[in-house]
Amino acid sequence: MRCIAKVDELECSAHGDCALVAPSVFAVDDVARVVGDGPRELLIEAAESCPSAAISVFDADSGAQLYP
């Protein structure tokens, strides 16, 4: 299953935890942004690490929200 992550820029506080967990997926400047992709487990782990709960993970094919 292909998954995509989305960052809510209004909620993001740029802590950078997502980039520590998944540096190939996230980059952090003023806010986090998605710069790549990764396996579902990695995207969910990165989303769970976000103290601002600013990351959502979706099934790329169906659009179903997988996290949160």
N, CA, C and O atoms as a printed pandas DataFrame, in Angstrom:
     atom_number atom_name residue_name chain_id  residue_number  x_coord  y_coord  z_coord
0              1         N          MET        A               1    0.845   -1.181    0.000
1              2        CA          MET        A               1    0.000    0.000    0.000
2              3         C          MET        A               1    0.885    1.237    0.000
3              4         O          MET        A               1    1.722    1.417    0.885
4              5         N          ARG        A               2    0.692    2.084   -0.999
5              6        CA          ARG        A               2    1.402    3.361   -1.047
6              7         C          ARG        A               2    0.704    4.349   -0.132
7              8         O          ARG        A               2   -0.524    4.430   -0.114
8              9         N          CYS        A               3    1.475    5.086    0.614
9             10        CA          CYS        A               3    0.925    6.071    1.541
10            11         C          CYS        A               3    1.583    7.423    1.301
11            12         O          CYS        A               3    2.707    7.514    0.806
12            13         N          ILE        A               4    0.850    8.470    1.667
13            14        CA          ILE        A               4    1.399    9.818    1.590
14            15         C          ILE        A               4    1.188   10.518    2.923
15            16         O          ILE        A               4    0.217   10.252    3.631
16            17         N          ALA        A               5    2.090   11.397    3.248
17            18        CA          ALA        A               5    1.980   12.198    4.464
18            19         C          ALA        A               5    1.642   13.627    4.067
19            20         O          ALA        A               5    2.074   14.121    3.026
20            21         N          LYS        A               6    0.871   14.269    4.907
21            22        CA          LYS        A               6    0.554   15.686    4.714
22            23         C          LYS        A               6    0.789   16.407    6.028
23            24         O          LYS        A               6    0.467   15.901    7.102
24            25         N          VAL        A               7    1.358   17.601    5.921
25            26        CA          VAL        A               7    1.638   18.425    7.092
26            27         C          VAL        A               7    0.666   19.586    7.113
27            28         O          VAL        A               7    0.528   20.309    6.126
28            29         N          ASP        A               8   -0.013   19.766    8.248
29            30        CA          ASP        A               8   -0.874   20.932    8.451
30            31         C          ASP        A               8    0.049   22.076    8.879
31            32         O          ASP        A               8    0.478   22.138   10.031
32            33         N          GLU        A               9    0.343   22.965    7.957
33            34        CA          GLU        A               9    1.311   24.037    8.223
34            35         C          GLU        A               9    0.866   24.987    9.323
35            36         O          GLU        A               9    1.704   25.609    9.976
36            37         N          LEU        A              10   -0.436   25.108    9.539
37            38        CA          LEU        A              10   -0.930   25.975   10.608
38            39         C          LEU        A              10   -0.708   25.362   11.986
39            40         O          LEU        A              10   -0.599   26.082   12.979
40            41         N          GLU        A              11   -0.640   24.038   12.047
41            42        CA          GLU        A              11   -0.426   23.339   13.323
42            43         C          GLU        A              11    1.045   23.070   13.613
43            44         O          GLU        A              11    1.431   22.920   14.772
44            45         N          CYS        A              12    1.860   23.007   12.579
45            46        CA          CYS        A              12    3.266   22.641   12.727
46            47         C          CYS        A              12    4.029   23.713   13.504
47            48         O          CYS        A              12    3.924   24.907   13.223
48            49         N          SER        A              13    4.803   23.248   14.495
49            50        CA          SER        A              13    5.641   24.154   15.284
50            51         C          SER        A              13    7.119   23.982   14.980
51            52         O          SER        A              13    7.966   24.546   15.671
52            53         N          ALA        A              14    7.437   23.199   13.941
53            54        CA          ALA        A              14    8.806   22.987   13.467
54            55         C          ALA        A              14    9.730   22.408   14.535
55            56         O          ALA        A              14   10.895   22.792   14.635
56            57         N          HIS        A              15    9.200   21.480   15.332
57            58        CA          HIS        A              15   10.046   20.812   16.327
58            59         C          HIS        A              15   11.118   19.955   15.666
59            60         O          HIS        A              15   12.226   19.836   16.187
60            61         N          GLY        A              16   10.795   19.355   14.518
61            62        CA          GLY        A              16   11.769   18.569   13.778
62            63         C          GLY        A              16   11.800   17.094   14.109
63            64         O          GLY        A              16   12.625   16.360   13.563
64            65         N          ASP        A              17   10.915   16.637   14.997
65            66        CA          ASP        A              17   10.925   15.223   15.359
66            67         C          ASP        A              17   10.639   14.332   14.157
67            68         O          ASP        A              17   11.210   13.248   14.037
68            69         N          CYS        A              18    9.762   14.778   13.270
69            70        CA          CYS        A              18    9.440   13.988   12.073
70            71         C          CYS        A              18   10.684   13.779   11.214
71            72         O          CYS        A              18   10.897   12.686   10.687
72            73         N          ALA        A              19   11.496   14.804   11.072
73            74        CA          ALA        A              19   12.709   14.705   10.258
74            75         C          ALA        A              19   13.767   13.828   10.923
75            76         O          ALA        A              19   14.590   13.222   10.237
76            77         N          LEU        A              20   13.750   13.756   12.238
77            78        CA          LEU        A              20   14.669   12.846   12.927
78            79         C          LEU        A              20   14.263   11.396   12.678
79            80         O          LEU        A              20   15.121   10.534   12.484
80            81         N          VAL        A              21   12.969   11.126   12.685
81            82        CA          VAL        A              21   12.464    9.773   12.469
82            83         C          VAL        A              21   12.572    9.389   10.994
83            84         O          VAL        A              21   12.952    8.263   10.674
84            85         N          ALA        A              22   12.244   10.311   10.105
85            86        CA          ALA        A              22   12.188   10.010    8.668
86            87         C          ALA        A              22   12.839   11.126    7.860
87            88         O          ALA        A              22   12.141   11.898    7.203
88            89         N          PRO        A              23   14.164   11.221    7.898
89            90        CA          PRO        A              23   14.845   12.321    7.205
90            91         C          PRO        A              23   14.703   12.284    5.684
91            92         O          PRO        A              23   14.879   13.309    5.026
92            93         N          SER        A              24   14.393   11.140    5.129
93            94        CA          SER        A              24   14.199   11.067    3.678
94            95         C          SER        A              24   12.801   11.516    3.264
95            96         O          SER        A              24   12.519   11.673    2.077
96            97         N          VAL        A              25   11.923   11.723    4.258
97            98        CA          VAL        A              25   10.533   12.087    3.980
98            99         C          VAL        A              25   10.242   13.541    4.345
99           100         O          VAL        A              25    9.489   14.217    3.644
100          101         N          PHE        A              26   10.834   14.026    5.436
101          102        CA          PHE        A              26   10.514   15.360    5.944
102          103         C          PHE        A              26   11.752   16.246    6.023
103          104         O          PHE        A              26   12.848   15.778    6.330
104          105         N          ALA        A              27   11.559   17.529    5.742
105          106        CA          ALA        A              27   12.566   18.568    5.966
106          107         C          ALA        A              27   11.878   19.651    6.785
107          108         O          ALA        A              27   10.676   19.876    6.648
108          109         N          VAL        A              28   12.641   20.314    7.630
109          110        CA          VAL        A              28   12.047   21.327    8.509
110          111         C          VAL        A              28   12.789   22.642    8.344
111          112         O          VAL        A              28   14.006   22.717    8.509
112          113         N          ASP        A              29   12.032   23.665    8.018
113          114        CA          ASP        A              29   12.527   25.041    8.001
114          115         C          ASP        A              29   11.647   25.797    8.992
115          116         O          ASP        A              29   11.708   25.539   10.194
116          117         N          ASP        A              30   10.835   26.720    8.502
117          118        CA          ASP        A              30    9.865   27.390    9.370
118          119         C          ASP        A              30    8.766   26.434    9.784
119          120         O          ASP        A              30    8.209   26.550   10.875
120          121         N          VAL        A              31    8.457   25.490    8.912
121          122        CA          VAL        A              31    7.518   24.394    9.187
122          123         C          VAL        A              31    8.076   23.143    8.515
123          124         O          VAL        A              31    8.979   23.217    7.682
124          125         N          ALA        A              32    7.522   21.998    8.895
125          126        CA          ALA        A              32    7.920   20.748    8.238
126          127         C          ALA        A              32    7.257   20.680    6.873
127          128         O          ALA        A              32    6.159   21.197    6.666
128          129         N          ARG        A              33    7.952   20.028    5.947
129          130        CA          ARG        A              33    7.368   19.798    4.632
130          131         C          ARG        A              33    7.770   18.408    4.171
131          132         O          ARG        A              33    8.815   17.884    4.558
132          133         N          VAL        A              34    6.936   17.830    3.349
133          134        CA          VAL        A              34    7.182   16.498    2.812
134          135         C          VAL        A              34    8.086   16.642    1.597
135          136         O          VAL        A              34    7.777   17.386    0.666
136          137         N          VAL        A              35    9.211   15.920    1.613
137          138        CA          VAL        A              35   10.173   16.003    0.514
138          139         C          VAL        A              35   10.408   14.649   -0.152
139          140         O          VAL        A              35   11.152   14.557   -1.129
140          141         N          GLY        A              36    9.786   13.617    0.366
141          142        CA          GLY        A              36    9.983   12.284   -0.186
142          143         C          GLY        A              36    8.866   11.362    0.260
143          144         O          GLY        A              36    7.813   11.813    0.710
144          145         N          ASP        A              37    9.105   10.079    0.133
145          146        CA          ASP        A              37    8.105    9.122    0.592
146          147         C          ASP        A              37    8.803    7.999    1.334
147          148         O          ASP        A              37   10.031    7.915    1.362
148          149         N          GLY        A              38    8.005    7.149    1.927
149          150        CA          GLY        A              38    8.540    6.044    2.698
150          151         C          GLY        A              38    7.447    5.046    2.981
151          152         O          GLY        A              38    6.292    5.260    2.611
152          153         N          PRO        A              39    7.795    3.963    3.629
153          154        CA          PRO        A              39    6.801    2.945    3.949
154          155         C          PRO        A              39    5.799    3.434    4.993
155          156         O          PRO        A              39    6.076    4.334    5.785
156          157         N          ARG        A              40    4.652    2.821    4.962
157          158        CA          ARG        A              40    3.544    3.195    5.858
158          159         C          ARG        A              40    4.000    3.273    7.313
159          160         O          ARG        A              40    3.690    4.240    8.008
160          161         N          GLU        A              41    4.727    2.272    7.774
161          162        CA          GLU        A              41    5.140    2.224    9.177
162          163         C          GLU        A              41    6.013    3.425    9.542
163          164         O          GLU        A              41    5.882    3.988   10.629
164          165         N          LEU        A              42    6.902    3.811    8.629
165          166        CA          LEU        A              42    7.779    4.955    8.882
166          167         C          LEU        A              42    6.982    6.259    8.923
167          168         O          LEU        A              42    7.212    7.105    9.788
168          169         N          LEU        A              43    6.054    6.418    7.993
169          170        CA          LEU        A              43    5.233    7.636    7.975
170          171         C          LEU        A              43    4.398    7.747    9.242
171          172         O          LEU        A              43    4.272    8.833    9.808
172          173         N          ILE        A              44    3.834    6.649    9.684
173          174        CA          ILE        A              44    3.024    6.682   10.908
174          175         C          ILE        A              44    3.900    6.934   12.128
175          176         O          ILE        A              44    3.500    7.672   13.028
176          177         N          GLU        A              45    5.074    6.342   12.173
177          178        CA          GLU        A              45    5.989    6.598   13.290
178          179         C          GLU        A              45    6.374    8.076   13.350
179          180         O          GLU        A              45    6.420    8.666   14.430
180          181         N          ALA        A              46    6.646    8.666   12.199
181          182        CA          ALA        A              46    6.986   10.090   12.154
182          183         C          ALA        A              46    5.801   10.941   12.590
183          184         O          ALA        A              46    5.969   11.909   13.331
184          185         N          ALA        A              47    4.607   10.585   12.134
185          186        CA          ALA        A              47    3.399   11.335   12.526
186          187         C          ALA        A              47    3.165   11.219   14.026
187          188         O          ALA        A              47    2.798   12.200   14.673
188          189         N          GLU        A              48    3.371   10.046   14.578
189          190        CA          GLU        A              48    3.196    9.849   16.022
190          191         C          GLU        A              48    4.212   10.642   16.831
191          192         O          GLU        A              48    3.939   11.021   17.970
192          193         N          SER        A              49    5.381   10.896   16.253
193          194        CA          SER        A              49    6.421   11.627   16.976
194          195         C          SER        A              49    6.172   13.131   17.019
195          196         O          SER        A              49    6.825   13.843   17.782
196          197         N          CYS        A              50    5.239   13.617   16.211
197          198        CA          CYS        A              50    4.978   15.056   16.122
198          199         C          CYS        A              50    4.244   15.559   17.359
199          200         O          CYS        A              50    3.098   15.169   17.582
200          201         N          PRO        A              51    4.874   16.423   18.181
201          202        CA          PRO        A              51    4.213   16.926   19.380
202          203         C          PRO        A              51    3.030   17.856   19.079
203          204         O          PRO        A              51    2.185   18.088   19.944
204          205         N          SER        A              52    2.975   18.379   17.867
205          206        CA          SER        A              52    1.877   19.270   17.487
206          207         C          SER        A              52    0.742   18.532   16.789
207          208         O          SER        A              52   -0.281   19.134   16.461
208          209         N          ALA        A              53    0.914   17.234   16.558
209          210        CA          ALA        A              53   -0.085   16.421   15.844
210          211         C          ALA        A              53   -0.432   17.060   14.500
211          212         O          ALA        A              53   -1.602   17.142   14.124
212          213         N          ALA        A              54    0.595   17.510   13.784
213          214        CA          ALA        A              54    0.384   18.233   12.530
214          215         C          ALA        A              54    0.492   17.345   11.293
215          216         O          ALA        A              54    0.322   17.827   10.173
216          217         N          ILE        A              55    0.771   16.061   11.479
217          218        CA          ILE        A              55    0.986   15.172   10.336
218          219         C          ILE        A              55   -0.135   14.152   10.242
219          220         O          ILE        A              55   -0.500   13.512   11.229
220          221         N          SER        A              56   -0.668   14.013    9.047
221          222        CA          SER        A              56   -1.661   12.985    8.753
222          223         C          SER        A              56   -1.087   12.071    7.683
223          224         O          SER        A              56   -0.279   12.490    6.854
224          225         N          VAL        A              57   -1.517   10.815    7.715
225          226        CA          VAL        A              57   -1.063    9.827    6.735
226          227         C          VAL        A              57   -2.277    9.260    6.018
227          228         O          VAL        A              57   -3.276    8.906    6.643
228          229         N          PHE        A              58   -2.174    9.179    4.692
229          230        CA          PHE        A              58   -3.292    8.742    3.861
230          231         C          PHE        A              58   -2.858    7.616    2.930
231          232         O          PHE        A              58   -1.700    7.548    2.520
232          233         N          ASP        A              59   -3.798    6.736    2.603
233          234        CA          ASP        A              59   -3.592    5.730    1.562
234          235         C          ASP        A              59   -3.565    6.489    0.234
235          236         O          ASP        A              59   -4.502    7.223   -0.079
236          237         N          ALA        A              60   -2.512    6.318   -0.536
237          238        CA          ALA        A              60   -2.347    7.071   -1.780
238          239         C          ALA        A              60   -3.379    6.708   -2.832
239          240         O          ALA        A              60   -3.734    7.541   -3.666
240          241         N          ASP        A              61   -3.863    5.478   -2.802
241          242        CA          ASP        A              61   -4.808    5.038   -3.826
242          243         C          ASP        A              61   -6.250    5.397   -3.476
243          244         O          ASP        A              61   -6.979    5.927   -4.315
244          245         N          SER        A              62   -6.659    5.114   -2.251
245          246        CA          SER        A              62   -8.062    5.338   -1.889
246          247         C          SER        A              62   -8.312    6.702   -1.267
247          248         O          SER        A              62   -9.441    7.191   -1.266
248          249         N          GLY        A              63   -7.252    7.319   -0.735
249          250        CA          GLY        A              63   -7.410    8.588   -0.032
250          251         C          GLY        A              63   -7.858    8.424    1.404
251          252         O          GLY        A              63   -8.058    9.411    2.111
252          253         N          ALA        A              64   -8.018    7.176    1.845
253          254        CA          ALA        A              64   -8.447    6.927    3.227
254          255         C          ALA        A              64   -7.391    7.402    4.205
255          256         O          ALA        A              64   -6.196    7.188    4.003
256          257         N          GLN        A              65   -7.843    8.045    5.264
257          258        CA          GLN        A              65   -6.921    8.530    6.295
258          259         C          GLN        A              65   -6.541    7.360    7.182
259          260         O          GLN        A              65   -7.404    6.665    7.716
260          261         N          LEU        A              66   -5.231    7.148    7.335
261          262        CA          LEU        A              66   -4.712    6.058    8.145
262          263         C          LEU        A              66   -4.246    6.523    9.515
263          264         O          LEU        A              66   -4.256    5.754   10.476
264          265         N          TYR        A              67   -3.839    7.778    9.602
265          266        CA          TYR        A              67   -3.406    8.362   10.873
266          267         C          TYR        A              67   -3.675    9.852   10.834
267          268         O          TYR        A              67   -3.445   10.435    9.775
268          269         N          PRO        A              68   -4.121   10.508   11.833
269          270        CA          PRO        A              68   -4.575    9.936   13.092
270          271         C          PRO        A              68   -5.920    9.266   12.948
271          272         O          PRO        A              68   -6.450    8.730   13.921
